[in-house]
Amino acid sequence: MMVADTDVLIDYLQGKGPAAERIALELEHTQLCTTAVTRFELRAGARSARQQKLVVQLLEALPCLPSTPLGQIEPPRCDDPSSNGGSR
């Protein structure tokens, strides 16, 4: 499964760049999902009726990952080498 962010989905909607081709491929194979934040950003950024329609059609085809309350997210530990929390 791949999670698509706003900028990649905008490229897809505009038909620009290699990301657009990859998103189209992933949509065909139903291996793509998105988040509530990305859904909000796309809906808020759609200005024209045509853009709004395209965004709605896209979002209907994408599952949305469930949100997790902030208190349930564990921050990476700096002393845990597997978390990459302390490296730059």
N, C-alpha and C positions, 0 to 999 in steps of 0.2 A: 504494500500500500504506500502511496505517495501523498503527502499533504501539500496542496498548492496554496501559495501565498498570493496576496493581492496583486503585486506587480506582475507575476507570471500569468495570472488570469486576465489581466488587462492586455498583456501582449497577445494572448490567445484571442481575445475578443476583437482586437485590432488586426489580427492576422500578421503580426510582426515577429521576426526573429525565430531562432531555432526553438525557443521555448514554446512557441505557438504550435509547432509540429509535434513536439513531445506531449503537450497537453492533449492534443487531438488524439494521439495514439493511446494515451492512458485512459481517456474517456471511452474509447472504443472497447478497451479491455476492462472497464469498470474497476480500475486500480487506483482511482484518484478520490480524494476527499478534501475537505476544507474545514475552516473553523468559523465560529460565530463572529469573530472579529473581522475576518476577511469578508464574510457575507455582508456585514454591516457596511464596511468600507466600499464594497462594490455597489451596493444599493444607494449609498449616500452620494457616490461619485457619478452615477448615471444621470445625465442632464436632460437629454432629449427622450421623447417617447420611444424612439428606436433603440437607444442605448438601454433604457429601462427594460424593454422587451427582451433584448439579448441577454441581459444580466439575469432576469428571471428564468429564462429558458436554461441558461447554464447552471444556475443554482438548483433548479429542479433535478438536474442530472447528477449533482454532487452530494454525497452523504456529508453530514456535518459532524465533526468530532464532538463528543460531549465536553462541556466545560467542567473544570475542576475548581472547587473553592480554593482560594489562595492559601488558606491555612493547611490544606492537604498536600501542598507542594513542598517537597524537601529540597532545600538549596544544596548545591554540590559542596562537599567538604574539601577544604584546601589541603588537608593531609591525606586525602584519598587519591592516589595517582591515577586510578581508573576514571575519576570524574573530570579530570582536566580542569578542576576548579582553581588551581593555583598557578597554572602555567599561562604564558602569554604567547 
